[in-house]
Amino acid sequence: MATKIKFNGTGDGIADKEVHFAGIISDFTLCGLSLDGDPETTGEFNITKEKVNCKQCIEIVLYTKKIRKNELLLHK
């Protein structure tokens, strides 16, 4: 199961409104928001079991489902 995060309202009040997927790059959400705890942007966050409602995270997930495995050069 993917890790989901919810910002706790200590950020700028704009970027911290939704539930996001944590990205594979550890300091960002899937949609690119910083997870550095900076109160000037997103602020602090908590892990959650709530459903993701970030439009950008959802769009990325839906887009990746269109990519076929034979389009990837997988290293073994």
C-alpha atoms as one frame of an Amber mdcrd trajectory, in Angstrom:
protein
   0.000   0.000   0.000   1.253   3.472  -0.851   2.074   5.958   1.898  -0.406
   8.814   2.154   0.174  12.066   3.999  -1.980  14.906   5.247  -0.540  18.296
   6.079  -1.563  19.467   9.551  -2.286  23.123   8.775   1.060  24.590   9.862
   1.915  25.735   6.330   0.848  28.599   4.116  -2.821  27.556   4.059  -2.826
  27.041   0.299  -0.707  23.996  -0.498  -1.615  22.065   2.640  -5.331  21.393
   2.164  -5.408  17.872   0.701  -4.335  14.274   1.255  -1.394  13.327  -1.005
   0.630  10.286  -1.976   4.161  10.395  -0.644   6.513  10.355  -3.613   9.339
   7.943  -4.301  11.724  10.849  -3.776  11.531  11.032   0.004  11.306  14.816
   0.423   8.321  15.380  -1.871   4.749  14.276  -2.474   3.961  12.519  -5.749
   2.715  15.853  -7.130   5.891  17.645  -6.054   5.063  19.419  -2.789   7.934
  19.675  -0.340   7.904  17.522   2.791  10.581  19.581   4.558   8.173  21.008
   7.153   8.738  24.611   6.039   5.917  26.810   7.427   6.290  29.148   4.432
   5.015  26.379   2.135   3.361  23.138   3.186   4.326  22.861   6.854   4.360
  19.651   8.855   2.402  16.518   7.995   1.234  13.169   9.324   0.829   9.729
   7.769  -2.856   8.970   7.186  -5.152   6.194   6.039  -7.547   8.666   4.411
  -8.146   8.507   0.670  -6.059  10.775  -1.530  -7.984  13.785  -2.813  -5.141
  15.763  -4.401  -6.130  16.272  -8.041  -2.524  16.294  -9.266  -1.563  13.085
  -7.408  -4.650  11.354  -8.827  -3.893  12.566 -12.373  -0.333  11.191 -12.135
  -1.603   7.794 -10.967  -4.198   7.604 -13.740  -1.637   8.618 -16.359   0.891
   5.988 -15.267  -1.752   3.290 -15.667  -1.652   4.040 -19.416   2.042   3.121
 -19.653   2.645  -0.444 -20.814   5.474  -2.514 -19.422   6.880  -3.060 -22.925
   7.462   0.707 -23.159  10.012   0.532 -20.321  13.624  -0.535 -20.359  13.796
  -2.378 -17.038  17.206  -3.171 -15.595  17.644  -6.476 -13.849
